[in-house]
Amino acid sequence: MKKKIVFASSALGLATAIYFFQLSAASVSVNQNSPIASASAFEPSPETIVASAFTEAVASEESVEELFSSYKKAPQIFTISNDAPVSITGAMGTMIEFPANILVHEDGTNPKGPITLALTECYDMTEILLNKLSTTSNGELIETAGMVYLEAIADGKKLKISEGRSYSVSFPQKSDKEDFQLFYGKRESSGIINWTLADNTADSIASSNNGAVLSSMPENDTCFIQINRSYFRRNTKISLMDYYTWTFLDGTLVNNWFVANFNPPLQMVDEFCALNYQTEVTLKLDPDGWVKERHLSKASVPRYDLEILKMIDQMPQWNMRSFMNKYDEDHAVVLQFGREIGIHRGNELAQFERKYGRGDSLELGAVAKADMDFYIYNSNQLGWLNCDRFVNFKKKEDFFVHVPFPDKTSVSCVFTGIRGVMLGTVVDGVVVFNDIPSNQSVRIIAVEASGGKPRMAAVSSNTSKGKLMINEMKPFKLGELKAALRAV
């Protein structure tokens, strides 16, 4: 279970009140509705999203860029400390976890004083379009599970991730597809953002500086890997289970057996402790208590996940009667494996109990999705991050869209079968989508701003038609744009 330490969001308006939350050296839980100070220190870069309050009648914008800026929400602002591990949770469920002293200036020096962190989350298709985002990697269509923009500022300057270090970013899992990967985004001169697959060596890079990372932990603490969160699902009910009460048939505590028998590589322990890796395994048991099925429901690093799965396969018979008097095929035992540091024991259990109740049997729907499933990655960069998967289409072609004012219009092609978006480029007065997958149902969204009056057209089409004529665009409100996207 990833720790949710602070949670903040920003208000909109010309007199925007942005709430700051200060983290102490120890992890502190802060009420999201408790404003500490108003914002003046955050100075956004051109890449950062800033907005005035959205008004239904936009009367001054003369370009699509100005129009979209007026509709965008402001980033969520956090004030954090660099000298201790930090965890933040965004309004849409994105979780960011920084080890201590990971943020530095461009010259590698440590920042002085507090750090202002700006987080923008784009999970909703409307937010993706308003930020003029697309889902292409070197021209190839990819499918997104969510995008975020992350920026850190201290001493009036942008910060970066220290060389050889990485942090954890967790995207709420809203799909049953497992092949999503982390991508980094960069806007090209055309205005289209290109996503490139993150370096797969990020994990080994992070481990190369373990000494510096681990030095941030209290000297007297012993860190090891154990079951640090678990729950039991039966039909539509879910129950939090104290991980010290699961037992095998011979009376041995499951967690004690695991700790006693698990001998992972030292590097694995170092990285689980320093980077707070989490591996979650979902089990099904047969009527006699033997593990008959198991799969990863949260992954850390493949080679480490495999070490844990090997131990799962060696488990003795479970004491079924301790939690399931009458056997039911529709059940799941969920075990999360992660670091345990002596002084923090029980924090995760206490947090879950405060939120959902102590030991009660709960409706499955009452447990937030964000408390159960994530796509979790290590990143060594700030900026635009995207949780994506490659989508292979064998046949491709060009698709042309004709609009009245192409140079003042943003045209997006939203795919109905996958969460994918392509942005068109203007060539000789026509909006062109190059190498678009053939025979795909799409929704063409054209947004135009001229004379201070925003107009929109939303037309369903098929990419194999080759072209689309849009002769009329009508004034719209933000709600109508959202409605058009919900129809996808």
C-alpha positions as CSV (number, residue, x, y, z in Angstrom):
1,M,0.0,0.0,0.0
2,K,1.5,3.3,-1.0
3,K,1.4,5.8,1.8
4,K,-0.9,8.8,1.2
5,I,0.9,11.5,3.1
6,V,-0.4,14.8,1.7
7,F,-3.2,15.7,-0.6
8,A,-3.7,19.1,-2.1
9,S,-5.5,20.9,-5.0
10,S,-5.6,24.4,-6.2
11,A,-8.6,26.7,-6.6
12,L,-9.2,28.6,-9.8
13,G,-9.7,32.3,-10.4
14,L,-7.8,35.5,-11.0
15,A,-7.2,35.7,-7.3
16,T,-6.3,32.0,-7.1
17,A,-5.9,30.8,-3.6
18,I,-3.4,27.9,-3.6
19,Y,-3.0,25.8,-0.5
20,F,0.4,24.9,0.7
21,F,1.2,21.9,2.8
22,Q,4.5,21.7,4.7
23,L,6.0,18.2,5.3
24,S,8.1,17.8,8.4
25,A,11.1,15.5,8.5
26,A,8.8,12.7,9.6
27,S,5.8,11.6,7.5
28,V,2.8,13.8,8.5
29,S,-0.8,13.4,7.5
30,V,-2.4,16.7,6.5
31,N,-6.0,17.6,6.2
32,Q,-6.7,18.6,2.5
33,N,-9.1,21.3,3.6
34,S,-6.7,23.1,5.9
35,P,-5.1,26.0,4.1
36,I,-1.8,27.0,5.5
37,A,-0.7,29.9,3.2
38,S,-1.6,31.6,0.0
39,A,0.6,31.1,-3.1
40,S,3.1,33.6,-4.4
41,A,6.3,31.6,-4.8
42,F,5.3,29.3,-7.6
43,E,6.4,30.7,-10.9
44,P,5.3,28.3,-13.7
45,S,7.4,27.6,-16.7
46,P,5.9,27.8,-20.2
47,E,5.2,24.0,-20.0
48,T,3.2,24.4,-16.8
49,I,-0.5,24.6,-16.9
50,V,-2.0,27.7,-15.4
51,A,-5.5,29.0,-15.7
52,S,-7.9,31.7,-14.7
53,A,-11.4,30.7,-13.6
54,F,-13.4,29.0,-16.4
55,T,-16.3,31.1,-17.6
56,E,-19.0,29.7,-19.9
57,A,-18.7,32.7,-22.2
58,V,-15.1,33.3,-23.4
59,A,-15.0,36.6,-25.1
60,S,-11.4,37.6,-25.4
61,E,-9.5,34.7,-26.8
62,E,-8.1,35.2,-30.3
63,S,-6.4,31.8,-30.7
64,V,-7.0,28.2,-29.9
65,E,-4.0,28.3,-27.4
66,E,-5.6,31.2,-25.5
67,L,-9.0,29.4,-25.6
68,F,-7.6,26.2,-24.2
69,S,-5.6,28.1,-21.5
70,S,-8.8,29.7,-20.3
71,Y,-10.3,26.2,-19.9
72,K,-7.4,24.5,-18.2
73,K,-7.4,23.9,-14.5
74,A,-4.5,25.1,-12.4
75,P,-1.9,22.5,-11.2
76,Q,-2.1,21.1,-7.7
77,I,0.6,22.7,-5.5
78,F,2.5,21.1,-2.6
79,T,5.3,22.4,-0.4
80,I,7.7,19.7,0.5
81,S,11.0,19.1,2.3
82,N,13.9,17.6,0.5
83,D,15.7,16.2,3.5
84,A,13.2,13.4,4.2
85,P,11.3,10.8,2.1
86,V,8.1,12.4,0.8
87,S,4.8,10.9,-0.5
88,I,2.0,13.0,-2.1
89,T,-1.3,12.0,-3.7
90,G,-3.0,14.0,-6.4
91,A,-6.7,14.6,-6.7
92,M,-7.1,11.9,-9.3
93,G,-5.1,9.3,-7.3
94,T,-1.6,9.7,-8.7
95,M,0.9,8.9,-6.1
96,I,4.5,10.3,-6.1
97,E,7.1,9.1,-3.7
98,F,10.5,10.8,-3.4
99,P,13.4,9.5,-1.5
100,A,15.3,12.1,0.6
101,N,17.6,14.5,-1.2
102,I,16.6,13.5,-4.7
103,L,15.8,16.9,-6.0
104,V,18.7,19.1,-7.1
105,H,19.5,22.2,-9.1
106,E,20.8,21.9,-12.6
107,D,24.4,22.2,-11.3
108,G,23.7,19.3,-8.9
109,T,23.6,21.3,-5.7
110,N,20.9,20.8,-3.1
111,P,18.2,23.4,-2.9
112,K,17.9,25.5,0.2
113,G,14.6,25.7,2.1
114,P,11.2,24.3,1.0
115,I,10.4,23.1,-2.5
116,T,7.3,23.9,-4.4
117,L,5.9,20.9,-6.3
118,A,3.3,21.3,-9.1
119,L,1.3,18.3,-10.2
120,T,-1.1,18.3,-13.1
121,E,-3.1,15.1,-13.8
122,C,-4.8,14.3,-17.1
123,Y,-6.9,11.1,-16.9
124,D,-10.2,12.5,-18.3
125,M,-10.2,12.8,-22.1
126,T,-11.4,16.4,-21.8
127,E,-8.3,17.3,-19.9
128,I,-6.1,15.5,-22.4
129,L,-7.6,17.5,-25.3
130,L,-7.5,20.9,-23.4
131,N,-3.8,20.3,-22.7
132,K,-3.3,19.6,-26.5
133,L,-2.0,16.2,-25.6
134,S,-1.9,13.2,-27.9
135,T,-0.9,9.6,-27.6
136,T,1.7,9.0,-30.3
137,S,5.3,7.7,-30.0
138,N,7.4,8.7,-33.0
139,G,4.3,8.7,-35.1
140,E,2.9,5.4,-33.7
141,L,-0.4,5.4,-31.9
142,I,-0.2,4.3,-28.2
143,E,-3.0,3.9,-25.7
144,T,-2.9,5.8,-22.4
145,A,-4.0,5.0,-18.9
146,G,-3.2,8.5,-17.7
147,M,-0.8,11.4,-18.0
148,V,0.8,13.7,-15.4
149,Y,3.0,16.8,-15.5
150,L,5.4,17.2,-12.5
151,E,7.6,20.3,-11.8
152,A,9.6,21.2,-8.8
153,I,10.9,24.7,-8.0
154,A,13.2,26.0,-5.2
155,D,15.1,29.3,-4.9
156,G,13.2,30.5,-7.9
157,K,14.7,27.8,-10.2
158,K,13.5,24.6,-11.6
159,L,14.8,21.4,-10.1
160,K,15.7,18.0,-11.6
161,I,16.2,14.5,-10.4
162,S,19.7,13.9,-9.0
163,E,22.0,11.9,-11.4
164,G,21.6,8.1,-10.8
165,R,18.5,8.4,-8.7
166,S,14.8,7.7,-9.3
167,Y,11.5,8.1,-7.6
168,S,8.2,6.2,-7.7
169,V,5.1,7.3,-9.7
170,S,1.9,5.3,-9.4
171,F,-1.0,5.7,-11.8
172,P,-4.4,4.4,-10.7
173,Q,-5.1,1.3,-12.7
174,K,-8.4,1.8,-14.6
175,S,-7.8,-1.0,-17.1
176,D,-7.4,-4.8,-16.9
177,K,-4.6,-4.6,-19.5
178,E,-1.1,-5.3,-18.0
179,D,1.3,-4.2,-20.7
180,F,1.4,-0.5,-19.9
181,Q,4.8,1.2,-19.6
182,L,6.2,4.5,-18.6
183,F,6.8,7.1,-21.3
184,Y,8.4,10.6,-21.2
185,G,6.9,13.5,-23.2
186,K,8.4,16.4,-25.0
187,R,6.6,19.0,-27.2
188,E,8.0,19.3,-30.7
189,S,8.1,22.5,-32.8
190,S,4.8,21.4,-34.3
191,G,3.2,21.7,-30.9
192,I,2.5,17.9,-30.8
193,I,3.9,16.1,-27.8
194,N,6.0,13.0,-28.6
195,W,6.2,10.2,-26.1
196,T,9.3,8.1,-25.8
197,L,9.6,4.9,-23.8
198,A,11.4,5.4,-20.5
199,D,14.8,3.9,-20.2
200,N,14.4,0.3,-19.0
201,T,17.7,0.6,-17.1
202,A,16.1,3.1,-14.7
203,D,15.9,0.5,-12.0
204,S,19.6,-0.5,-12.2
205,I,20.5,3.2,-12.3
206,A,18.6,3.8,-9.1
207,S,20.3,0.9,-7.4
208,S,23.7,2.2,-8.2
209,N,23.4,4.9,-5.6
210,N,21.8,2.9,-2.9
211,G,24.3,4.1,-0.3
212,A,23.2,7.7,-0.6
213,V,19.5,6.7,-0.6
214,L,19.7,4.4,2.4
215,S,21.7,6.9,4.4
216,S,18.5,8.9,4.8
217,M,17.0,6.2,7.0
218,P,17.5,6.3,10.8
219,E,20.7,4.6,11.7
220,N,19.1,2.3,14.3
221,D,16.3,1.0,12.1
222,T,16.4,-2.5,10.6
223,C,14.7,-2.7,7.2
224,F,13.5,-5.9,5.7
225,I,10.8,-7.2,3.4
226,Q,7.6,-8.6,4.8
227,I,3.8,-8.8,4.2
228,N,2.8,-5.2,5.1
229,R,-0.8,-5.2,4.0
230,S,-3.4,-7.8,3.2
231,Y,-7.1,-8.3,2.7
232,F,-9.5,-11.1,1.9
233,R,-12.3,-10.9,-0.8
234,R,-15.2,-13.3,-0.9
235,N,-17.9,-12.7,-3.5
236,T,-18.7,-8.9,-3.2
237,K,-17.3,-8.6,0.4
238,I,-13.8,-7.5,1.3
239,S,-12.2,-7.6,4.7
240,L,-9.0,-6.1,5.9
241,M,-6.8,-8.8,7.4
242,D,-4.1,-8.1,10.0
243,Y,-1.1,-9.6,8.4
244,Y,-0.1,-11.1,11.7
245,T,-3.3,-13.3,11.9
246,W,-3.0,-15.3,8.7
247,T,-1.8,-18.8,9.7
248,F,-0.9,-22.0,8.0
249,L,-2.4,-25.4,9.0
250,D,0.4,-26.1,11.4
251,G,-0.2,-22.8,13.3
252,T,2.7,-20.9,11.9
253,L,2.0,-17.2,11.1
254,V,2.2,-16.7,7.3
255,N,4.2,-13.5,7.7
256,N,6.7,-15.1,10.1
257,W,7.1,-18.1,7.7
258,F,7.8,-15.7,4.9
259,V,10.3,-13.6,6.8
260,A,12.1,-16.7,8.1
261,N,12.3,-18.5,4.7
262,F,12.7,-15.6,2.3
263,N,16.4,-14.9,1.5
264,P,16.3,-12.3,-1.3
265,P,19.4,-10.7,-2.9
266,L,20.8,-7.9,-0.8
267,Q,20.2,-5.5,-3.7
268,M,16.5,-6.4,-3.6
269,V,16.3,-5.5,0.1
270,D,18.2,-2.3,-0.5
271,E,15.9,-1.1,-3.2
272,F,12.7,-2.2,-1.5
273,C,13.8,-0.2,1.6
274,A,15.2,2.8,-0.2
275,L,12.6,3.2,-3.0
276,N,9.6,1.7,-1.2
277,Y,8.9,-0.9,-3.8
278,Q,5.6,-2.9,-3.5
279,T,4.8,-6.3,-4.9
280,E,1.2,-7.4,-4.5
281,V,0.1,-11.0,-5.1
282,T,-3.5,-12.3,-5.4
283,L,-4.0,-15.9,-4.4
284,K,-6.7,-18.5,-4.7
285,L,-6.7,-21.5,-2.5
286,D,-8.1,-25.0,-3.0
287,P,-10.5,-26.5,-0.4
288,D,-7.5,-28.1,1.4
289,G,-5.6,-24.8,1.7
290,W,-3.0,-25.2,-1.0
291,V,-2.3,-22.3,-3.3
292,K,-3.8,-23.2,-6.7
293,E,-3.7,-19.9,-8.5
294,R,-1.6,-16.7,-8.0
295,H,-1.0,-13.6,-10.1
296,L,0.6,-10.2,-9.7
297,S,-1.9,-7.5,-9.0
298,K,0.9,-4.9,-8.4
299,A,4.4,-5.2,-9.8
300,S,7.7,-3.7,-8.7
301,V,10.7,-5.0,-10.7
302,P,10.3,-8.2,-12.7
303,R,13.2,-10.0,-11.2
304,Y,12.1,-9.1,-7.7
305,D,8.5,-10.0,-8.3
306,L,9.8,-13.4,-9.5
307,E,11.6,-14.0,-6.2
308,I,8.4,-13.4,-4.3
309,L,6.4,-15.6,-6.5
310,K,8.9,-18.4,-6.0
311,M,8.3,-18.2,-2.3
312,I,4.5,-18.2,-2.8
313,D,4.8,-21.5,-4.7
314,Q,6.6,-23.0,-1.7
315,M,3.9,-22.1,0.9
316,P,2.5,-24.8,3.1
317,Q,-1.2,-25.5,3.6
318,W,-3.2,-22.5,4.8
319,N,-5.5,-22.7,7.8
320,M,-8.7,-22.2,5.8
321,R,-11.1,-22.4,8.8
322,S,-9.5,-19.3,10.3
323,F,-11.1,-17.1,7.6
324,M,-13.4,-19.2,5.5
325,N,-15.5,-21.7,7.4
326,K,-17.3,-22.8,4.3
327,Y,-15.2,-23.0,1.1
328,D,-16.2,-20.6,-1.7
329,E,-14.6,-20.7,-5.1
330,D,-15.1,-17.0,-5.6
331,H,-12.5,-15.7,-3.2
332,A,-9.1,-14.0,-3.2
333,V,-6.3,-13.6,-0.7
334,V,-4.3,-10.5,-1.4
335,L,-0.9,-10.0,0.1
336,Q,1.3,-7.0,-0.4
337,F,5.0,-7.4,0.1
338,G,7.1,-4.3,0.9
339,R,9.6,-2.8,3.2
340,E,9.2,-2.8,7.0
341,I,11.2,-0.4,9.2
342,G,10.9,-1.0,12.9
343,I,9.5,2.3,14.0
344,H,6.8,2.4,11.2
345,R,5.2,-1.0,11.9
346,G,1.4,-0.9,11.7
347,N,1.2,2.5,10.0
348,E,-0.4,1.1,6.8
349,L,-2.9,-1.1,8.8
350,A,-3.9,1.9,11.0
351,Q,-4.4,4.1,7.9
352,F,-6.6,1.5,6.2
353,E,-8.6,1.0,9.4
354,R,-9.2,4.8,9.9
355,K,-10.5,5.0,6.4
356,Y,-12.6,1.8,6.2
357,G,-13.2,0.6,9.7
358,R,-11.4,-1.9,12.0
359,G,-11.7,-5.5,11.0
360,D,-15.2,-5.1,9.5
361,S,-16.4,-6.8,6.4
362,L,-16.9,-4.2,3.8
363,E,-18.7,-4.0,0.5
364,L,-16.1,-4.2,-2.2
365,G,-17.3,-1.0,-3.8
366,A,-16.6,0.9,-0.5
367,V,-12.8,0.3,-0.9
368,A,-11.4,3.0,-3.2
369,K,-9.8,1.8,-6.4
370,A,-6.8,3.9,-5.5
371,D,-6.2,1.7,-2.5
372,M,-6.0,-1.5,-4.5
373,D,-4.6,-1.2,-8.0
374,F,-1.8,0.9,-9.6
375,Y,0.6,0.9,-12.4
376,I,3.8,1.6,-10.6
377,Y,7.1,2.8,-12.2
378,N,10.4,4.3,-11.3
379,S,11.2,7.6,-13.0
380,N,14.5,9.5,-13.3
381,Q,12.8,12.6,-14.9
382,L,10.3,15.2,-14.1
383,G,8.0,16.8,-16.7
384,W,5.4,15.0,-18.7
385,L,4.9,11.3,-17.7
386,N,2.5,8.9,-19.5
387,C,1.3,5.5,-18.6
388,D,1.0,3.9,-22.1
389,R,1.0,0.7,-24.0
390,F,1.9,0.1,-27.7
391,V,-1.0,-0.8,-30.0
392,N,-0.1,-2.6,-33.1
393,F,-2.0,-1.9,-36.3
394,K,-0.8,-3.5,-39.4
395,K,-2.5,-1.3,-42.0
396,K,-2.2,2.5,-41.9
397,E,-3.2,5.4,-44.2
398,D,-3.5,9.2,-44.2
399,F,-6.7,10.9,-43.1
400,F,-7.6,14.5,-44.1
401,V,-10.0,16.9,-42.4
402,H,-11.2,20.1,-44.1
403,V,-12.2,22.9,-41.7
404,P,-13.2,26.5,-42.5
405,F,-10.2,28.1,-40.7
406,P,-7.4,25.4,-40.4
407,D,-4.7,27.7,-39.0
408,K,-7.0,28.7,-36.1
409,T,-8.4,25.3,-35.4
410,S,-7.1,22.4,-33.3
411,V,-8.3,19.1,-34.7
412,S,-8.1,15.9,-32.6
413,C,-8.9,12.3,-33.6
414,V,-10.2,10.4,-30.6
415,F,-10.4,6.6,-31.1
416,T,-13.5,4.8,-29.8
417,G,-11.9,1.4,-29.3
418,I,-8.9,2.5,-27.2
419,R,-7.9,5.5,-25.1
420,G,-5.9,7.0,-27.9
421,V,-5.7,10.5,-29.4
422,M,-3.9,11.9,-32.4
423,L,-3.5,15.6,-33.2
424,G,-3.6,16.8,-36.8
425,T,-1.1,19.1,-38.5
426,V,-2.0,21.7,-41.1
427,V,-0.5,21.0,-44.6
428,D,-1.4,23.3,-47.5
429,G,-4.6,24.4,-45.7
430,V,-5.8,20.9,-44.8
431,V,-5.5,19.1,-41.4
432,V,-3.6,15.9,-42.0
433,F,-3.3,12.8,-39.8
434,N,-0.4,10.8,-41.2
435,D,-0.1,7.0,-40.8
436,I,-3.4,6.7,-38.9
437,P,-4.6,3.1,-38.3
438,S,-7.1,2.0,-41.0
439,N,-10.7,1.1,-40.5
440,Q,-11.0,2.6,-37.0
441,S,-14.1,4.2,-35.6
442,V,-13.1,7.7,-34.4
443,R,-14.6,11.0,-33.1
444,I,-13.1,14.1,-34.8
445,I,-13.1,17.0,-32.4
446,A,-12.4,20.4,-34.0
447,V,-12.1,23.5,-31.8
448,E,-11.7,26.9,-33.3
449,A,-11.3,30.4,-31.9
450,S,-11.7,33.4,-34.1
451,G,-13.1,36.8,-33.3
452,G,-13.3,35.9,-29.6
453,K,-16.0,33.3,-30.2
454,P,-15.1,29.6,-29.5
455,R,-16.7,27.1,-31.9
456,M,-16.6,23.4,-32.0
457,A,-17.6,20.5,-34.2
458,A,-17.7,16.8,-33.1
459,V,-18.2,14.3,-35.9
460,S,-18.1,10.5,-35.9
461,S,-16.2,8.9,-38.7
462,N,-14.1,6.0,-39.9
463,T,-10.4,6.4,-40.7
464,S,-10.8,4.4,-43.9
465,K,-13.0,7.0,-45.4
466,G,-9.9,9.0,-46.1
467,K,-11.3,12.5,-45.6
468,L,-13.9,14.4,-43.7
469,M,-15.5,17.8,-44.5
470,I,-16.5,20.0,-41.6
471,N,-18.3,23.0,-43.1
472,E,-20.0,24.4,-39.9
473,M,-18.7,24.9,-36.4
474,K,-21.0,26.0,-33.6
475,P,-20.4,28.0,-30.3
476,F,-20.0,25.7,-27.4
477,K,-19.6,25.5,-23.6
478,L,-17.2,23.3,-21.8
479,G,-20.0,20.9,-20.8
480,E,-20.8,20.3,-24.4
481,L,-17.2,19.4,-25.2
482,K,-17.2,16.9,-22.3
483,A,-20.5,15.5,-23.6
484,A,-19.0,15.1,-27.0
485,L,-16.1,13.1,-25.6
486,R,-18.3,11.0,-23.4
487,A,-20.0,9.8,-26.6
488,V,-16.7,8.3,-27.7
